[in-house]
Amino acid sequence: MQIAVFSARPYDRRFLEEANQREGAGQDFQFVYFDAALNVHTAALAQDCATVCVFVNDRLDAPVLQTLHALGVRAVLLRCAGFNNVDLASANALGLFVARVPAYSPEAVAEHALALVMTLNRHTHRAYNRVREGNFMLDGLLGRTLHGKTVGIVGTGKIGLATARIFRGMGCTVLGHDPYPSPAFTGIGTMVELDELLSRSDIVSLHCPLTPDTQHLIDDASLARMKPGAMLVNTSRGGLVDTQAVIRALKSRRLGHLAIDVYEQESALFFQDLSGEIIDDEAFQRLMTFPNVLVTGHQGFFTVEALQEISAITLGNLADFAAGRECGNRVAAG
């Protein structure tokens, strides 16, 4: 069986091939790698492949799925937890098998959220550049002690829980909000309504999926309810945050700091080298002008352990499809 892997980077090739040697032993799985993202213009690359393997910024709307189905593709394997980029209703209508990686090394993303907070709070990114230039002045590098501060975790799934445990261990008061709260959170922090979390938290960290209900969860109204000078952290989905609203809050000094590893228009930017190009995304460029904003390019998942787990689960999903077995990671509309 041939599998077309879209948005493939060298690390994808490495870990998928390693997993294929372990998990796919005895199976006739052959991966065909494409640097290009999957969209209506690149779908034809999946010719002669029964399966496509895709990532967060690949586009699987109805036209793309119809094209894939016409080419003989019968399965979509997501190398990620989110599936908001897939038209599941169309996939169901076409009889396509769609499976995801529901959870992988939640500590990887949680630790990256902490890294963003620590870097922005203690200005270590700026200090690094200063010291390399021989400037050892401390002016402009003043931070705050996190011990004793209040951290709000929006979304108490596995990543939210891992993040909550880290901040609890640092001596922070932890608040949580989730329409479907995890019982495990009760031993870590206090569940509250979103308005209370926003108004009490010194740091608000987002760890929820992108759905119609959470689209622009952070907008002008919610930013106005946040504690003045608070830090907002998003390592989940870019669409949770209204970028223009955040820019307004930063300009008014209402929002003290912003740390993001995801961005609502990231598909045109992330996972590619644009250092020699003009970036014409005005909202993104505006964000980059603020000294109290830190952006990383969707690297929260990027650890050896997480990539090994993603590849192993993807191979397991593929084996289930090939054998016609029930797959616990299959996703469907509704």
Solvent accessible surface area in square Angstrom, and as a share of the most:
residue,aa,sasa,rsa
1,M,68,0.30
2,Q,57,0.25
3,I,0,0.00
4,A,0,0.00
5,V,0,0.00
6,F,0,0.00
7,S,17,0.11
8,A,0,0.00
9,R,57,0.21
10,P,103,0.65
11,Y,56,0.21
12,D,16,0.08
13,R,93,0.34
14,R,126,0.46
15,F,7,0.03
16,L,1,0.01
17,E,67,0.30
18,E,62,0.28
19,A,0,0.00
20,N,21,0.11
21,Q,135,0.60
22,R,125,0.46
23,E,85,0.38
24,G,3,0.03
25,A,74,0.58
26,G,90,0.87
27,Q,77,0.34
28,D,115,0.60
29,F,17,0.07
30,Q,101,0.45
31,F,16,0.07
32,V,43,0.25
33,Y,39,0.15
34,F,40,0.17
35,D,92,0.48
36,A,39,0.31
37,A,44,0.34
38,L,1,0.01
39,N,45,0.23
40,V,79,0.45
41,H,163,0.73
42,T,25,0.15
43,A,0,0.00
44,A,65,0.51
45,L,77,0.38
46,A,0,0.00
47,Q,100,0.45
48,D,107,0.55
49,C,5,0.03
50,A,33,0.26
51,T,0,0.00
52,V,0,0.00
53,C,0,0.00
54,V,0,0.00
55,F,22,0.09
56,V,23,0.13
57,N,37,0.19
58,D,1,0.01
59,R,145,0.53
60,L,0,0.00
61,D,38,0.20
62,A,25,0.20
63,P,68,0.43
64,V,0,0.00
65,L,0,0.00
66,Q,100,0.45
67,T,47,0.27
68,L,0,0.00
69,H,52,0.23
70,A,89,0.69
71,L,43,0.21
72,G,31,0.30
73,V,0,0.00
74,R,99,0.36
75,A,0,0.00
76,V,0,0.00
77,L,1,0.00
78,L,1,0.00
79,R,6,0.02
80,C,1,0.01
81,A,26,0.20
82,G,16,0.16
83,F,69,0.29
84,N,85,0.43
85,N,31,0.16
86,V,12,0.07
87,D,50,0.26
88,L,22,0.11
89,A,66,0.51
90,S,20,0.13
91,A,0,0.00
92,N,70,0.36
93,A,92,0.71
94,L,47,0.23
95,G,55,0.53
96,L,3,0.02
97,F,12,0.05
98,V,2,0.01
99,A,0,0.00
100,R,66,0.24
101,V,0,0.00
102,P,52,0.33
103,A,28,0.22
104,Y,30,0.11
105,S,17,0.11
106,P,26,0.16
107,E,86,0.39
108,A,7,0.05
109,V,10,0.06
110,A,0,0.00
111,E,97,0.43
112,H,24,0.11
113,A,1,0.00
114,L,39,0.20
115,A,48,0.37
116,L,4,0.02
117,V,1,0.01
118,M,72,0.32
119,T,32,0.19
120,L,1,0.01
121,N,13,0.07
122,R,133,0.49
123,H,23,0.10
124,T,72,0.42
125,H,55,0.25
126,R,86,0.31
127,A,27,0.21
128,Y,131,0.50
129,N,85,0.44
130,R,44,0.16
131,V,78,0.45
132,R,175,0.64
133,E,144,0.65
134,G,47,0.45
135,N,59,0.30
136,F,145,0.60
137,M,123,0.55
138,L,141,0.70
139,D,94,0.49
140,G,47,0.45
141,L,26,0.13
142,L,161,0.80
143,G,23,0.22
144,R,174,0.63
145,T,95,0.55
146,L,16,0.08
147,H,127,0.57
148,G,53,0.51
149,K,51,0.21
150,T,21,0.12
151,V,0,0.00
152,G,0,0.00
153,I,0,0.00
154,V,5,0.03
155,G,3,0.03
156,T,2,0.01
157,G,40,0.39
158,K,129,0.55
159,I,56,0.29
160,G,0,0.00
161,L,17,0.08
162,A,6,0.05
163,T,0,0.00
164,A,0,0.00
165,R,123,0.45
166,I,43,0.22
167,F,1,0.00
168,R,123,0.45
169,G,69,0.67
170,M,60,0.27
171,G,29,0.28
172,C,7,0.04
173,T,67,0.39
174,V,5,0.03
175,L,2,0.01
176,G,0,0.00
177,H,37,0.16
178,D,28,0.14
179,P,104,0.66
180,Y,190,0.72
181,P,70,0.44
182,S,23,0.15
183,P,115,0.72
184,A,50,0.39
185,F,0,0.00
186,T,105,0.61
187,G,61,0.58
188,I,19,0.10
189,G,18,0.17
190,T,78,0.45
191,M,60,0.27
192,V,20,0.12
193,E,126,0.57
194,L,28,0.14
195,D,74,0.38
196,E,70,0.32
197,L,0,0.00
198,L,0,0.00
199,S,57,0.37
200,R,104,0.38
201,S,0,0.00
202,D,35,0.18
203,I,6,0.03
204,V,0,0.00
205,S,1,0.01
206,L,0,0.00
207,H,18,0.08
208,C,14,0.08
209,P,92,0.58
210,L,36,0.18
211,T,52,0.30
212,P,131,0.83
213,D,132,0.69
214,T,25,0.14
215,Q,87,0.39
216,H,61,0.27
217,L,40,0.20
218,I,0,0.00
219,D,50,0.26
220,D,71,0.37
221,A,55,0.43
222,S,1,0.01
223,L,6,0.03
224,A,61,0.48
225,R,95,0.35
226,M,5,0.02
227,K,70,0.30
228,P,91,0.57
229,G,44,0.42
230,A,3,0.03
231,M,11,0.05
232,L,0,0.00
233,V,0,0.00
234,N,0,0.00
235,T,12,0.07
236,S,16,0.10
237,R,47,0.17
238,G,9,0.08
239,G,7,0.07
240,L,0,0.00
241,V,11,0.06
242,D,26,0.13
243,T,9,0.05
244,Q,93,0.41
245,A,0,0.00
246,V,1,0.01
247,I,12,0.06
248,R,121,0.44
249,A,8,0.06
250,L,7,0.03
251,K,104,0.44
252,S,77,0.50
253,R,195,0.71
254,R,85,0.31
255,L,5,0.02
256,G,15,0.14
257,H,49,0.22
258,L,3,0.01
259,A,0,0.00
260,I,7,0.04
261,D,2,0.01
262,V,3,0.02
263,Y,7,0.03
264,E,52,0.23
265,Q,104,0.46
266,E,13,0.06
267,S,70,0.45
268,A,72,0.56
269,L,17,0.08
270,F,20,0.08
271,F,47,0.20
272,Q,93,0.41
273,D,120,0.62
274,L,44,0.22
275,S,105,0.67
276,G,77,0.74
277,E,114,0.51
278,I,163,0.83
279,I,46,0.23
280,D,127,0.66
281,D,30,0.16
282,E,148,0.66
283,A,18,0.14
284,F,21,0.09
285,Q,77,0.34
286,R,90,0.33
287,L,2,0.01
288,M,100,0.45
289,T,89,0.52
290,F,28,0.12
291,P,97,0.61
292,N,38,0.19
293,V,16,0.09
294,L,27,0.13
295,V,28,0.16
296,T,30,0.18
297,G,35,0.34
298,H,20,0.09
299,Q,86,0.38
300,G,4,0.04
301,F,12,0.05
302,F,93,0.39
303,T,47,0.27
304,V,74,0.43
305,E,112,0.50
306,A,0,0.00
307,L,11,0.06
308,Q,71,0.32
309,E,68,0.30
310,I,7,0.04
311,S,5,0.03
312,A,28,0.22
313,I,41,0.21
314,T,1,0.01
315,L,1,0.01
316,G,32,0.31
317,N,3,0.02
318,L,0,0.00
319,A,13,0.10
320,D,25,0.13
321,F,46,0.19
322,A,44,0.34
323,A,58,0.45
324,G,70,0.67
325,R,129,0.47
326,E,168,0.75
327,C,13,0.08
328,G,86,0.83
329,N,37,0.19
330,R,127,0.46
331,V,17,0.10
332,A,62,0.48
333,A,43,0.33
334,G,130,1.25
